[in-house]
Amino acid sequence: MTERPLKQIHLAAHFPGVNNTTVWSDPASGSHIEFESFRHLAQTAERGKFDFFFLAEGLRLRETNGRIHDLDVVGRPESITVLNALAAVTERIGLAATVNATFNEPYELARRFASLDHLSGGRAAWNVVTSSDAFTGENFRRGGYLDRADRYTRAAEFVELARKLWDSGDTRGFADTGDAEVRHAGRQFEVRGRLSLPRPPQGHPVVIQAGDSDEGREFAAATADVIFSRHSTLADGQAFHRDVKRRLAGYGRKPDELKILPAATFVLGDTDADAAERAAEVRRAQVGPQTTINHLEQVWGVDLSGHDPDGPLPTVDPDPDSALVQGRVRLPDPVGTAARWRALAAEKNLTSRELVIEVTGRQSFIGSPATVAGQIDHFVQNDAADGYILVPHLTPGGLDEFVDRVVPLLQERGVFRTDYTGPTLRDHLGLPVPGRR
């Protein structure tokens, strides 16, 4: 029996969102607004030969009981603006922006991503997200008009139309202006015209999708080049990997045409024991008293400002119809979630803060550089993922140690590139340039 060749690992770098991922109390924690922070992290990822640099999006500062959540106060610049600036100080790394398909228009957004693709020489990517949140919608003329059931209907038509518009630019210039005109009349959009610049270098910028629901998985199988997921165990990752990959055949696609890249944190130490100790300190710093209360209020939907975060869970019942927390997605079953949390806290004798630390952690690779390299390789070779989007807990220097100490070990294993083999993000991901539609 012939052994399967080693899978090549894909790595990307996520600039942490303005939330409790960042350990703000650490003296090494820097600005989320100054360009130098973005430059340092992106150039570090490029030095490590990562596939792409990834930015999240927030269209409104989150509130709890009418108060802006303190960890959001600093905000962050608009993603495509940041990436256009980074295109000038990087050469090969992909540049991925999260942009909402609910509160934007296809022509304008297709033009912005095509511009980024041209300015970067074929390195643009769009992480497509949706929203039915009326609170966020208050910042836009249509408000919260979109029913939750219609989010992916609009997103699918949005991506389809964006790809038509990217194809409408002639690769040689504008000599051929007839057949390239887009004539689209759908449920969500009606557009007639053509994009005002040539077809992007990648044909279509890479499309990333982050939904984990059944409809999100189906949308990814039909539409996306990369899916950004979060599954923290080998078994869960393998189940998700199998489920999404099997859906591709229904759309005439091959398994390697969609890369599955879960988010993952990491903590390194000289020894595994040292790393475990550091990881516990990081989690305690990430989930302080205020953050503990905020997470509890997301589930309970009642004001818990007087609750002791280092005491037991609240004894009051959750309010399933609460609007106390705005700008965050509430769990669909707060009563059931509270019951599960109480059972877990009782089983392990956890305080409120310890419980939140337990239930809010994403996948994390913890250990010496050799241990972490082995963990990542094991998960990828066993089809729990095709690679990982790494989320450092410090900005901007949080990726430095990984690039210096873990990447060389992955390269020695023969599972990660020692240099880029092409200029575009599609080259890094092993994705073909799509034909003109």
Residue pairs with C-beta under 8 A, 6 or more apart in sequence:
6 381
6 413
6 414
6 415
7 380
7 381
7 386
7 415
8 415
8 416
8 417
8 430
9 376
9 377
9 380
9 386
9 387
9 388
9 410
9 415
9 416
10 51
10 259
10 261
10 386
10 387
10 388
10 428
10 429
11 48
11 50
11 51
11 387
11 388
11 389
11 390
11 407
11 416
12 45
12 50
12 51
12 52
12 53
12 54
12 94
12 96
12 261
12 387
12 388
12 389
12 390
13 41
13 42
13 44
13 45
13 50
13 52
13 53
13 54
13 389
13 390
13 392
13 399
14 54
14 55
14 56
14 263
14 389
14 390
14 391
14 392
15 32
15 37
15 38
15 41
15 42
15 53
15 54
15 55
15 56
15 395
16 22
16 32
16 391
16 392
16 393
16 395
16 398
17 56
17 58
17 76
18 32
18 58
18 71
18 72
18 74
18 75
18 76
19 71
19 72
20 71
20 286
20 287
20 288
20 291
21 265
21 286
21 391
21 393
22 29
22 32
22 393
22 394
22 395
23 29
23 282
23 285
23 286
23 393
23 394
24 71
25 285
26 285
26 394
28 394
28 397
29 394
29 395
30 36
30 37
30 395
30 396
30 397
31 37
31 74
31 395
32 74
32 75
32 76
32 395
33 74
33 75
33 76
33 77
35 82
35 85
36 396
37 395
37 396
38 82
38 85
38 86
38 396
39 86
39 89
39 396
40 396
40 397
41 53
41 392
41 395
41 396
41 398
41 399
42 53
42 86
42 89
42 90
42 93
42 95
43 89
43 90
44 396
44 397
44 399
44 400
44 403
45 52
45 53
45 93
45 399
45 403
46 53
46 90
46 91
46 92
46 93
47 403
48 399
48 402
48 403
48 407
49 407
49 416
49 417
49 418
49 419
49 420
50 93
51 93
51 94
51 387
51 425
51 428
51 429
52 93
52 94
52 95
52 96
52 123
52 125
52 206
52 425
52 428
53 83
53 86
53 90
53 93
53 94
53 95
53 96
54 96
54 98
54 125
54 127
54 208
54 228
54 389
55 79
55 82
55 83
55 96
55 97
55 98
56 79
56 98
57 79
57 97
57 98
57 99
57 100
57 129
58 72
58 75
58 76
58 327
59 100
59 103
59 131
59 136
59 139
60 135
60 136
60 138
60 139
60 327
61 68
61 69
61 72
61 73
61 75
61 327
62 68
62 69
62 72
62 325
62 326
62 327
62 328
63 69
63 135
63 325
63 326
63 327
64 294
64 297
64 324
64 325
64 326
65 297
65 303
65 305
65 324
69 294
69 327
70 290
71 291
79 97
79 98
79 99
80 97
80 99
80 112
80 113
80 116
82 97
83 95
83 96
83 97
83 116
83 120
83 124
84 115
84 116
84 119
86 95
87 95
87 116
87 119
87 120
87 121
87 123
88 119
90 120
90 123
92 123
92 420
92 423
92 428
93 123
94 123
94 124
94 125
94 206
94 425
94 428
94 429
95 116
95 120
95 123
95 124
95 125
95 425
96 124
96 125
96 126
96 127
96 206
96 208
97 113
97 116
97 124
97 125
97 126
97 127
98 127
98 129
98 210
99 109
99 126
99 127
99 128
99 129
100 129
100 130
100 131
101 128
101 129
101 130
101 154
101 155
101 158
101 159
102 130
102 131
102 132
102 137
102 146
102 151
102 154
102 155
103 131
103 136
103 137
103 139
103 140
103 142
105 189
106 158
106 161
106 162
106 165
106 189
106 191
107 165
107 191
107 193
107 195
109 126
109 158
109 162
110 161
110 162
110 165
110 166
110 195
111 165
111 195
111 196
111 197
113 124
113 126
113 162
113 166
113 200
113 205
114 124
114 165
114 166
114 169
114 195
114 197
114 199
114 200
114 205
115 197
116 123
116 124
116 205
117 123
117 124
117 200
117 201
117 202
117 205
118 197
118 198
118 200
118 201
121 201
121 423
121 424
122 200
122 201
122 202
122 423
122 424
122 425
122 426
123 423
123 424
123 425
124 200
124 202
124 205
124 206
124 425
125 205
125 206
125 207
125 208
125 225
125 226
125 425
126 162
126 205
126 206
126 207
126 208
127 208
127 209
127 210
127 228
128 155
128 158
128 159
128 207
128 208
128 209
128 210
128 223
128 224
129 210
129 211
130 151
130 152
130 154
130 155
130 211
131 137
131 146
131 151
132 144
132 146
132 147
132 148
132 150
132 151
133 144
133 327
133 329
134 143
134 144
135 144
135 326
135 327
136 144
136 327
137 143
137 144
137 145
137 146
138 144
146 154
152 211
152 215
152 216
152 218
152 219
153 187
153 188
154 188
155 219
156 219
156 222
156 223
157 186
157 187
157 188
157 189
158 188
158 189
159 207
159 223
160 223
161 182
161 184
161 186
161 189
161 191
162 204
163 204
163 434
163 437
164 182
164 184
164 437
165 182
165 191
165 194
165 195
166 195
166 199
166 200
166 203
166 204
166 205
167 180
167 199
167 203
167 204
167 436
167 437
168 180
168 181
168 182
168 193
168 194
168 195
168 199
169 180
169 194
169 195
169 197
169 198
169 199
169 200
170 176
170 177
170 180
170 198
170 199
171 198
171 199
172 198
173 198
174 198
177 194
180 194
181 192
181 193
181 194
182 191
182 192
182 193
182 194
183 192
184 190
184 191
184 192
199 436
201 424
202 424
202 425
202 426
202 433
203 426
203 433
203 434
203 435
203 436
204 434
205 425
206 225
206 226
206 425
206 426
206 429
206 431
207 223
207 224
207 225
207 226
208 224
208 225
208 226
208 227
208 228
209 216
209 219
209 220
209 223
209 224
209 226
209 227
209 228
210 216
210 227
210 228
210 229
211 217
211 219
211 220
212 229
212 230
212 240
217 227
217 243
217 244
217 247
218 247
220 227
220 244
220 258
221 244
221 247
221 248
221 250
221 251
221 253
221 258
222 251
224 258
225 257
225 258
225 259
225 429
225 431
226 258
226 259
226 260
226 261
226 429
227 244
227 258
227 259
227 260
227 261
228 261
228 262
228 263
228 389
229 240
229 260
229 261
229 262
229 263
229 385
230 262
230 263
230 362
230 363
231 237
231 239
231 240
231 262
231 363
231 384
231 385
232 361
232 362
232 363
232 364
233 363
234 378
234 379
234 382
234 384
236 384
237 262
237 363
237 379
237 384
237 385
238 382
238 383
238 384
240 260
241 260
241 383
241 384
241 385
241 386
242 383
244 258
244 260
245 255
245 258
245 260
248 254
248 255
248 257
248 258
256 430
257 431
259 386
259 387
259 429
259 431
260 385
260 386
261 385
261 386
261 387
261 388
261 389
262 363
262 385
262 388
262 389
263 362
263 363
263 388
263 389
263 391
264 362
264 363
264 364
264 365
264 388
264 389
264 390
264 391
265 361
265 362
265 363
265 364
265 365
265 390
265 391
265 392
265 393
266 364
266 365
266 366
266 372
266 390
266 392
266 402
266 406
267 275
267 278
267 279
267 282
267 364
267 365
267 366
267 393
268 275
268 278
268 367
268 368
268 369
268 372
268 401
268 402
268 405
268 406
269 275
269 276
269 277
269 278
269 367
269 368
270 368
271 368
272 366
272 367
272 368
272 371
274 368
275 366
275 367
275 368
275 371
275 372
276 366
276 367
279 364
279 366
282 393
283 357
283 361
284 357
286 357
286 393
287 295
287 353
287 356
287 357
287 360
289 309
289 310
289 353
291 356
292 309
292 352
292 353
292 356
293 304
293 305
293 307
293 309
294 325
295 356
295 360
296 304
296 307
296 313
296 314
296 352
296 356
297 303
297 304
297 324
297 325
298 325
298 328
298 330
298 331
299 318
299 330
299 331
299 334
299 337
299 338
299 341
300 314
300 316
300 318
300 319
300 322
300 334
300 338
301 318
301 319
301 320
301 321
301 322
301 323
301 324
301 325
301 330
301 334
302 314
302 316
302 318
302 319
302 322
302 324
303 324
304 314
307 314
307 352
308 352
309 351
309 352
309 353
310 351
310 352
310 353
311 351
311 352
312 345
312 351
312 352
313 338
313 341
313 342
313 345
313 352
313 355
314 352
317 335
317 338
318 334
318 335
318 337
318 338
319 334
320 334
320 335
322 330
322 334
331 337
341 355
341 359
344 350
344 355
344 358
344 359
345 351
345 352
345 354
345 355
348 354
348 358
350 358
362 391
363 388
365 372
365 375
365 376
366 372
367 375
369 405
369 406
369 409
370 409
372 402
372 406
373 406
373 409
373 410
373 413
376 388
376 406
376 410
377 410
377 413
377 415
379 385
380 386
380 387
380 415
381 415
390 399
390 402
392 398
392 399
392 402
407 416
410 416
411 417
411 418
420 427
420 428
421 427
421 428
422 428
426 432
426 433
